[in-house]
């Protein structure tokens, strides 16, 4: 069987296995907005997970969790775009996601595969592009061209390219096909989103913003948010990790 290489492929496969509920993180529980169901950390277990490493560094990770609750007789999925190290998560939630046997290499089943969203390509040779330097000049037009030339862009609904990464700042170029969605998640620091091409809808529980080229927004840490591309879109995501600002 061919390996699953995109978040969408994993979600579609899990749906066939009965994981039909779409969970989101809210405060220190999982919620399903479709039926107002809320699961506290002691009411669910992680059956398995799939980690998608970012384009240049394992820290740029998205994780898909297959979650079940015997108490509520429900199975569903959770997508966390920043991994379980998010500062916004409560300690009980982090523990619930980390300590399930599915996270142990000694589990009877094979450990969840580390699925890279972007392998090295002729446009992105491994180890030749610096991500940090005392002074680093970034060529955004070249990056815009590159992100749409790579296989990940043609085989999935998105692609990402880390431009800069340090302890205090991260710059990631994100490209989304029309209709692609970044499901509800939180960021472990203040973020800004600047649209370079296209049109996105950016949602929080309190506000909705429509962003087109030349517009940008900022968001404080720990606020659940989601993004939908209304048309083919490229935006620059800036993340200032909370720990670095203390």
FIPA-96076 format. One record per residue (C-alpha): x, z, y; residue in three letters. Coordinates in steps of 0.1 Angstrom, whole numbers, padded with zeros to 4 digits, always signed. Layout:
// FIPA-96076
XZYAla
...
//
This chain:
// FIPA-96076
+0000+0000+0000Unk
+0014-0009+0034Unk
+0023+0021+0056Unk
+0001+0029+0085Unk
+0020+0024+0117Unk
-0005+0031+0145Unk
-0028+0060+0155Unk
-0058+0037+0152Unk
-0049+0028+0116Unk
-0046+0064+0106Unk
-0079+0073+0123Unk
-0097+0045+0106Unk
-0083+0055+0072Unk
-0092+0091+0077Unk
-0127+0082+0087Unk
-0131+0064+0053Unk
-0120+0097+0037Unk
-0149+0115+0054Unk
-0131+0128+0085Unk
-0158+0116+0108Unk
-0160+0142+0136Unk
-0140+0136+0167Unk
-0124+0170+0177Unk
-0109+0178+0211Unk
-0089+0208+0223Unk
-0106+0231+0248Unk
-0093+0265+0258Unk
-0084+0280+0224Unk
-0108+0263+0201Unk
-0117+0228+0188Unk
-0149+0213+0201Unk
-0170+0183+0191Unk
-0189+0171+0222Unk
-0213+0151+0200Unk
-0230+0182+0186Unk
-0216+0211+0207Unk
-0198+0225+0177Unk
-0169+0249+0184Unk
-0142+0260+0159Unk
-0120+0289+0165Unk
-0085+0289+0150Unk
-0096+0310+0120Unk
-0125+0286+0112Unk
-0106+0255+0102Unk
-0076+0243+0083Unk
-0053+0213+0087Unk
-0054+0192+0055Unk
-0027+0168+0066Unk
-0011+0154+0097Unk
+0006+0123+0108Unk
+0033+0124+0135Unk
+0041+0093+0156Unk
+0074+0096+0174Unk
+0078+0082+0208Unk
+0097+0051+0217Unk
+0130+0068+0224Unk
+0128+0105+0214Unk
+0110+0126+0188Unk
+0098+0149+0216Unk
+0075+0121+0229Unk
+0051+0127+0200Unk
+0015+0121+0192Unk
+0001+0140+0162Unk
-0031+0131+0143Unk
-0046+0161+0124Unk
-0070+0158+0096Unk
-0091+0190+0099Unk
-0118+0206+0077Unk
-0139+0237+0080Unk
-0156+0252+0050Unk
-0176+0275+0071Unk
-0192+0247+0091Unk
-0190+0221+0063Unk
-0174+0195+0086Unk
-0143+0173+0085Unk
-0128+0155+0115Unk
-0097+0145+0134Unk
-0078+0158+0163Unk
-0053+0137+0183Unk
-0028+0156+0204Unk
-0007+0133+0226Unk
+0020+0159+0234Unk
+0024+0176+0200Unk
+0017+0212+0192Unk
+0044+0226+0216Unk
+0020+0222+0245Unk
+0023+0252+0268Unk
-0015+0249+0274Unk
-0023+0259+0238Unk
-0031+0295+0230Unk
-0009+0313+0205Unk
-0036+0314+0179Unk
-0042+0277+0181Unk
-0005+0269+0178Unk
-0003+0292+0148Unk
-0033+0276+0131Unk
-0018+0241+0135Unk
+0017+0251+0124Unk
+0013+0275+0095Unk
-0011+0255+0073Unk
+0007+0245+0041Unk
+0003+0208+0051Unk
+0032+0215+0075Unk
+0055+0227+0048Unk
+0080+0205+0030Unk
+0075+0226-0001Unk
+0038+0216-0003Unk
+0028+0199-0035Unk
+0021+0167-0017Unk
+0048+0148+0002Unk
+0053+0159+0038Unk
+0034+0139+0064Unk
+0054+0108+0073Unk
+0072+0105+0106Unk
+0057+0072+0118Unk
+0076+0057+0147Unk
+0054+0038+0172Unk
+0084+0017+0183Unk
+0113+0009+0160Unk
+0145-0006+0174Unk
+0140-0042+0184Unk
+0161-0070+0200Unk
+0145-0060+0233Unk
+0152-0023+0227Unk
+0185-0019+0207Unk
+0190+0016+0194Unk
+0215+0037+0214Unk
+0222+0012+0242Unk
+0198+0023+0269Unk
+0206+0056+0287Unk
+0177+0080+0293Unk
+0196+0104+0316Unk
+0225+0102+0340Unk
+0235+0118+0373Unk
+0222+0086+0389Unk
+0200+0062+0369Unk
+0186+0030+0383Unk
+0154+0019+0367Unk
+0142-0018+0367Unk
+0104-0016+0366Unk
+0098-0054+0365Unk
+0122-0057+0335Unk
+0105-0027+0318Unk
+0071-0043+0324Unk
+0082-0075+0307Unk
+0099-0057+0279Unk
+0070-0034+0270Unk
+0047-0065+0263Unk
+0073-0084+0243Unk
+0078-0057+0216Unk
+0061-0059+0182Unk
+0042-0026+0188Unk
+0023-0042+0217Unk
+0012-0071+0195Unk
+0003-0050+0164Unk
-0016-0021+0180Unk
-0037-0012+0211Unk
-0008+0003+0230Unk
+0030+0005+0236Unk
+0052+0031+0254Unk
+0087+0030+0268Unk
+0105+0062+0279Unk
+0125+0054+0310Unk
+0140+0088+0318Unk
+0141+0121+0300Unk
+0157+0154+0310Unk
+0148+0191+0308Unk
+0130+0189+0341Unk
+0114+0154+0342Unk
+0101+0126+0320Unk
+0091+0091+0330Unk
+0072+0070+0305Unk
+0058+0035+0309Unk
+0025+0031+0291Unk
+0008-0002+0283Unk
-0028-0002+0270Unk
-0049-0032+0258Unk
-0084-0034+0272Unk
-0106-0007+0255Unk
-0076+0014+0243Unk
-0082+0052+0247Unk
-0060+0082+0250Unk
-0082+0109+0235Unk
-0087+0142+0252Unk
-0054+0162+0253Unk
-0034+0185+0276Unk
+0000+0181+0291Unk
+0027+0209+0290Unk
+0034+0204+0327Unk
+0023+0187+0359Unk
+0018+0150+0355Unk
+0013+0120+0377Unk
-0002+0087+0367Unk
+0005+0055+0388Unk
-0012+0023+0378Unk
+0011-0008+0381Unk
-0013-0033+0365Unk
-0049-0032+0354Unk
-0076-0006+0356Unk
-0080+0028+0339Unk
-0107+0055+0339Unk
-0092+0090+0339Unk
-0115+0119+0329Unk
-0114+0156+0332Unk
-0144+0179+0326Unk
-0148+0182+0364Unk
-0138+0148+0377Unk
-0135+0111+0369Unk
-0111+0088+0387Unk
-0109+0050+0386Unk
-0074+0038+0392Unk
-0062+0003+0400Unk
-0028-0010+0411Unk
-0013+0010+0440Unk
-0033+0041+0431Unk
-0021+0073+0415Unk
-0032+0108+0407Unk
-0017+0141+0399Unk
-0029+0168+0374Unk
-0019+0204+0369Unk
-0008+0216+0335Unk
-0032+0225+0307Unk
-0062+0205+0320Unk
-0079+0185+0292Unk
-0081+0149+0301Unk
-0086+0114+0286Unk
-0078+0079+0296Unk
-0096+0046+0288Unk
-0082+0011+0298Unk
-0110-0010+0314Unk
-0087-0040+0311Unk
-0051-0046+0301Unk
-0032-0019+0319Unk
+0003-0006+0325Unk
+0009+0027+0342Unk
+0038+0050+0349Unk
+0034+0086+0335Unk
+0056+0113+0351Unk
+0057+0147+0334Unk
+0074+0178+0349Unk
+0074+0203+0320Unk
+0061+0237+0330Unk
+0090+0256+0316Unk
+0114+0236+0338Unk
+0096+0247+0369Unk
+0097+0284+0362Unk
//
